[in-house]
Amino acid sequence: MSDNGADTLCPFEPKIIGFLCRWCSYPGADLAGTNRIKYPPNMIPIRVMCSGRVDPTFVIKALADGADGVLIAGCHPPADCHYQSGNIKAIRRYPLLLKMLEQFGIEKERVRLEWISASEGTRFAQVVAEMRETLQRLGPLNWRVGQAADEYIRCQPAEREVQ
């Protein structure tokens, strides 16, 4: 065994998908970067026109494809939305999304809805850091939609040859 630490287990680093509003949250993330505010590099940003356009299936797909958590970030309600009521739509969808996650057996802490304006780079960095800590505490998701089907196929007896 070597003493360089290479054979020790690396700490879990969660993969976070961030659906960021094009008008507020994405520029907030950009501000955090241009101001050189330190935050974990675990979040992969996806720019959407509005938080109200984030369909629950986007979140489920992100989790099914290997994300450990999803951040949905938009303009501050009620009046900051560039599309008038998109953030209100996101607020209405969020409890339904949490119910769906519960039915799939996924912890609700893995998905977070936040309001971050273009001038809140520090807040953006704080939210990503908090989410990373939460996901590290929860551990990897290891969830796949087709997992039950894969288990079923694997347990089937091999085909017999016809003689």
Buried (B, 14 or more C-beta within 10 A) or exposed (E): EEEEEEEEEEEEBBBBBBBBBBBBBBBBBBBBEEEEBEBBEBBEBBBBEBBBBBEBEBBBBBBBEEBBBBBBBBBBBEEBBBBEBBBBBBBEBBEEBBEBBEEEEBBEBBBBBBBBBBEBBBBBBBBBBEBBEBBBEBEEBEBEEEEEEEEEEEEEEEEEEEE
